[in-house]
Amino acid sequence: MAVSLGLLESAPIEFGAAQDVTGGGVLLAAPTLLAMGLLAQREFYALPRGYYGLESVFLLLALTALARLPSLEQLRYQAPGEWGQLLGLDRIPEVRTRREKLKILCREAGRAARWNTALAQQWITAEQAAEPVFYADGHVRKLAEGGRQISLVSTHPGGEGRRLAALLFARWSQENYFRYLRQHYGLDALVEHGTEPMPDTAFTVNPAWRKLPAEVRQKHAHLRQRQALLEAANLEQPISEPAVTEYQLRQGQLHERIEHLQRELEALKPQRKAVPHHVLGKDLPEEFRFTRLRSERKHFGTRSR
């Protein structure tokens, strides 16, 4: 009643004694979620007064992931009263209310990315003993003796090879983790419809660069075709002055065409090298600009998990 009259910002969260609560084990992760900054988002997000406050919505998102539900839409098949006990409320919001809350939270583009940046800074600052290390590895190369070798480049000034090798193998577990998320948590699922302009700071393939390699490949194909005709040419008719003249004319034309293609290739290769492979979105010509699928709600849902 107090919430409906606008006397409270949201319904207070109150946990009471209960038995046999479905999915109650997810609450064991609540202290960890709070320590990781799940509810430290008031500088980025806000909701109007209502029964379900900001903390309730964020906690619901996190518990949904812990309960292995791929999306909020799957909550329609869960008991609202049982799940309400997990939030310290009498029930969870219905489908329409959840959609309205998410629409408000994801209204501003780029806010989820800023929230993610703030969380990352918080985590890095909390781990003073841990030093961030960047490394890049190449493809596995087979040695002549039967062994294998992997090239590894790292920003660590004095890192031992064994430690870097351990980080390399740990990356495989990370890849398995993301594969698991894609399969069971809808990490790549489409969560909203519509498109948005590509940001000006995003890099994309330069249309001019894409055109030049195609021209080079086409010229190479024509050149190989003319060279094959030149090598396979022979005088099949009985030797006579008209036949020899015609043969020499065809051969001369092929030589001339081959030399012309070679000059064109020599002119295209420096152009291809001079044109940048990627350009910023703001530098694209108007006719080559494109849009992308809306990403704010996707980023928000991924980060809240």
Secondary structure, 3 states (H helix, E strand, C coil): CCCCCCCCCCCCCCCCCCCCCCCHHHHHHHHHHHHCCCCCCCCCCCCCCCCCCHHHHHHHHHHHHHCCCCCHHHHHHCCHHHHHHHHCCCCCCCHHHHHHHHHHHCCCCCHHHHHHHHHHHHHHHHCCCCCCCCEEEEEEEECCCCCEEEEEEECCCCCCHHHHHHHHHHHHHHHHHHHHHHHHCCCCCCCCCCEEECCCCCEEECHHHHHHHHHHHHHHHHHHHHHHHHHHCCCCCCCCHHHHHHHHHHHHHHHHHHHHHHHHHHHHHHHHHHCCCEEEHHHCCHHHCCEEECCHHHHHHHHCC
